[in-house]
């Protein structure tokens, strides 16, 4: 991908104003950048995109939103906080020994490390 392919502020080629990676104009931000500012998209349409070339693959695309139209992030309600705490506790609970492992149980193991490798404790 050439630089010219990733610079189309009028949006003639891709249908959206397109900018090279890290060269988006002021006033436009990605979802992550909005979140870092304490904002959300608020249902607005995509205002543009940035393209980052990759070796032997298509470019990475990040969509841009207008910062002036973004809305504040909704505050966490007590019910949402309780649901999130319950979900995180379930991810930390070992299904074998039913104890809180203190970390998220790896999906590859399906159980805490001491249950997955009981002989490794005796060897050390």
C-alpha positions as semicolon CSV with decimal commas, in nm:
position;residue;x (nm);y (nm);z (nm)
1;X;0,000;0,000;0,000
2;X;0,134;0,338;-0,098
3;X;0,107;0,657;0,103
4;X;-0,123;0,799;-0,164
5;X;-0,367;0,511;-0,107
6;X;-0,396;0,595;0,261
7;X;-0,442;0,972;0,218
8;X;-0,783;1,061;0,083
9;X;-0,936;1,336;0,300
10;X;-1,221;1,385;0,052
11;X;-1,324;1,019;0,075
12;X;-1,327;0,956;-0,301
13;X;-1,158;0,613;-0,299
14;X;-1,284;0,444;0,019
15;X;-1,607;0,638;0,066
16;X;-1,475;0,778;0,395
17;X;-1,211;1,043;0,458
18;X;-0,892;0,836;0,488
19;X;-0,567;0,930;0,658
20;X;-0,233;0,757;0,711
21;X;-0,164;0,598;1,048
22;X;-0,097;0,859;1,322
23;X;-0,189;1,149;1,092
24;X;-0,559;1,195;1,171
25;X;-0,664;1,560;1,201
26;X;-0,751;1,727;1,531
27;X;-1,108;1,669;1,641
28;X;-1,122;1,304;1,527
29;X;-1,044;1,010;1,756
30;X;-1,073;0,631;1,766
31;X;-1,298;0,452;2,015
32;X;-1,003;0,385;2,243
33;X;-0,895;0,747;2,231
34;X;-1,249;0,858;2,312
35;X;-1,260;0,616;2,606
36;X;-0,931;0,755;2,738
37;X;-1,097;1,097;2,736
38;X;-1,398;0,961;2,926
39;X;-1,620;0,972;2,616
40;X;-1,816;0,731;2,397
41;X;-1,930;0,752;2,036
42;X;-2,289;0,824;2,134
43;X;-2,433;0,658;1,823
44;X;-2,272;0,894;1,576
45;X;-2,168;0,777;1,231
46;X;-1,806;0,707;1,140
47;X;-1,639;1,033;1,040
48;X;-1,325;0,888;0,884
49;X;-1,062;0,618;0,903
50;X;-0,689;0,572;0,938
51;X;-0,507;0,297;0,752
52;X;-0,189;0,128;0,869
53;X;-0,005;-0,078;0,608
54;X;0,098;-0,434;0,693
55;X;0,346;-0,665;0,527
56;X;0,176;-0,915;0,291
57;X;-0,172;-0,842;0,427
58;X;-0,438;-0,581;0,391
59;X;-0,404;-0,262;0,593
60;X;-0,532;-0,228;0,949
61;X;-0,825;0,009;0,968
62;X;-0,920;0,224;1,266
63;X;-1,243;0,419;1,242
64;X;-1,254;0,779;1,357
65;X;-1,534;0,965;1,535
66;X;-1,586;1,335;1,598
67;X;-1,483;1,435;1,949
68;X;-1,727;1,728;1,961
69;X;-2,022;1,491;1,904
70;X;-1,905;1,231;2,155
71;X;-2,101;1,184;2,477
72;X;-1,974;1,117;2,828
73;X;-1,935;0,754;2,933
74;X;-2,234;0,632;3,128
75;X;-2,153;0,593;3,499
76;X;-2,124;0,247;3,653
77;X;-2,445;0,159;3,839
78;X;-2,438;-0,054;4,156
79;X;-2,613;-0,336;3,969
80;X;-2,352;-0,333;3,689
81;X;-2,069;-0,325;3,942
82;X;-2,218;-0,625;4,126
83;X;-2,264;-0,819;3,801
84;X;-1,907;-0,744;3,694
85;X;-1,768;-0,853;4,034
86;X;-1,968;-1,177;4,015
87;X;-1,846;-1,251;3,661
88;X;-1,482;-1,186;3,757
89;X;-1,514;-1,408;4,066
90;X;-1,648;-1,688;3,845
91;X;-1,347;-1,655;3,614
92;X;-1,112;-1,691;3,913
93;X;-1,288;-1,991;4,074
94;X;-1,138;-2,330;3,991
95;X;-1,406;-2,584;3,887
96;X;-1,200;-2,871;4,036
97;X;-1,115;-2,749;4,387
98;X;-1,377;-2,467;4,400
99;X;-1,130;-2,216;4,546
100;X;-1,049;-1,863;4,435
101;X;-0,718;-1,899;4,252
102;X;-0,640;-1,527;4,279
103;X;-0,602;-1,502;3,901
104;X;-0,815;-1,572;3,596
105;X;-0,816;-1,946;3,527
106;X;-0,644;-2,013;3,191
107;X;-0,891;-2,142;2,932
108;X;-0,622;-2,375;2,800
109;X;-0,609;-2,556;3,136
110;X;-0,971;-2,522;3,246
111;X;-0,859;-2,533;3,610
112;X;-0,608;-2,369;3,841
113;X;-0,239;-2,451;3,797
114;X;-0,208;-2,667;4,115
115;X;-0,503;-2,883;3,999
116;X;-0,367;-2,907;3,644
117;X;-0,016;-3,005;3,757
118;X;-0,044;-3,176;4,097
119;X;0,295;-3,353;4,064
120;X;0,482;-3,026;4,007
121;X;0,411;-2,917;4,367
122;X;0,581;-3,222;4,517
123;X;0,886;-3,195;4,292
124;X;0,976;-2,844;4,405
